[in-house]
Amino acid sequence: MGLHNQRDVNDLHMTDKAILHLREGKQKFSITRHVPSEALTPFIRHYWVVEWDLDGQLPFKQEVIQPPCLNLIFMPGATRIYGIANERTSQVLQGKGCVVGVLFQPGGFYPFWRKSVSELTDTSIPFEDVFGCNSSELESELFGQLTPAERASLVDQFLLGIVPEPDPSLAVVQHVAERIMQDRAITRVDQAMDDLTMNKRSLQRLFSQYVGVGPKWVIQRYRLHEAIEKLADGAELNWPELAMELGYYDQAHFIHAFKAAVGMSPEEYRIRVAQNNENKVDSHVT
């Protein structure tokens, strides 16, 4: 049934950095991730399944700082493809439910779409606009009595039927994007393209077409994820040192960028995380 690719399991959790207040969120929902079949790995990073049961509880709003990847999100009667969001996005969870998603590789959606992915930035389009069929039949199967792995396998089987042809330009885009994600020392575009024959402007055009945003944006987003990860344990940090490490000109620029994306300053975020961690410990004690 597919889903046999042996990708490093740690890779599946790279996007934890994108979920704000993750420990708080995991008290409200479960999230599992599943690798695609080998033929789909140039295009798809992983499948994800979120399930929640908040019956008798208040609704919960989960916020995300999206990585430079598009999502195909299956919801009953509302399945859509979501472009990259410049600002944080949110989803209100209430009652009992499930969402199934496909996280594409950076640039991985373009071969299915064959139009500039920048057209989808900060917006979404219906499933039918891309795949030429109605999503209702697949939805009816997905949201039956299935395990998360079975839901992911259903989506995998559907996409295996429409695998795009190999794309040399996609390989270039993903090579650069992967370097940016893996190497925390990269804070400028030229550092990510040492081994490329193309110039910076050509790379920018390629990223706009395939990824939807420029390579500088990708660097800034991944470095922001690093900051969120460092703050996740609630520990106090040396802000000027962290700002320099993440490639910001100074502490003020870092704080401004963080607040614009996350909605609060790094210190406010750290304090909230620390308070939630304390509350979680207290709840276990009592």
Buried (B, 14 or more C-beta within 10 A) or exposed (E): EBBEBEEEEEEBEBBBBBBBBBBBBBEBBEBBBBBBBEBBBBBBBBBBBBBBBBEEEEEBEBBBBBBBBBBBBBBBEEBBBBBBBBEBBEBEBEEEBBBBBBBBBBBBBBBBBEEBBBEBBEEBBEBEEBBEEEBEEBBEEBBEEBEBBBBBBBBBBBBBEEBBEEBEEBEBBBBBBEBBBEEEEBBEBEBBBEEBEEEBEEBBEBBBBBBBBBBBBBBBBBBBBBBBBBBBEBEEBEBEEBBBBBBBEEBEEBBEBBBEBBBBBBBEBBBBBBEBBEEBEEEEEE
